[in-house]
Every structure is written in C-alpha cells, then in structure tokens.
Amino acid sequence: KAVLIVCHGGMKMALLTVIHQKPTSEFASFNGIKNTSVSEFEIEEDGNHKIIFLNCLNHLEHSE
C-alpha cells in the first residue's frame, strides 16, 4: 500500500532516524531537510527500509 504524508521537516527527520536505525538522540543529525522538498521512502515490515529520493526540489524549477 502507498501512503502519502504531508509534513514539516521534523517528521521527515524522525522517519530518517528510524530508516537509519539511529537512536532518538541522533534525531537532530538529519537537519538538512529543505522546505517544500519531496522525499520518497519504502518502509518495509522486515526493517529493510529504503530511501528512493530525498530533498527533491525539482517541482520548484517549473514555476511560471
């Protein structure tokens, strides 16, 4: 199933902490999340998570 999550950078930082299996104390190490960026993750039940793309800003290049 696919799930779309629209969130602030803090939630994306939390997801990255889980994907990289880091302790919560390292949450702030993922502070490079850009405003309005788009990221795609595959979250697997077996813990084999994948980052498809991260911080994509291509959608901003198509403004009129």
N, C-alpha and C positions, 0 to 999 in steps of 0.2 A: 504494500500500500504506500501511497505517496501522501505526505503531509506537508503543507505549506505553513511556515511560521514567519510571521512578520514581527520583528522585534528590534529593540535597541541593541547596541553593541555588547552590553553586559551579558545578555542572554547568549549571544554568539560566543563570547569568551567562555561562558560556562560550558557550552557544548564542546568547544575545543579542549577544555580541561578534561572532560570525560573521554573524548576521542583519543587524546594523547595519554590517557590513564595517569594523569598527574594528580597529586594531592590538591585539595582545595586551597592550600596555602600558596600555590603557584598560579592561581587564577589571574592575577594581575600581569603575569608574563605574556599574556595574549592581548596587550593593549594597543596593537597596531590596526585594529578594526576601523575601517573608514566609514564615515556617514554615507548612507544610501547605497552601500555596497551590497552585492548579491553573492551569496555563497551557496554551494550545494554539498550536502553530506549524505552518505549512505550509513545509516545506523543499523547494525546487524545484531540479532539476538545473541550470537556467539561471541560478541565483543570485537569482531574483526571490522571495525568502523573504517570508512574511507572518506577523504576529502576530495571531492570531484573538482571543485574550484573554490577559491577563497578571495574575498575582497574585489570582485569583478566590478569595474565601473564603466564597462562598455556602453551601457544604456545612457550614460551622460553625453557620449560623443554624438548622439543622434538628435540633439536638441536643435530647434529651428531658430 
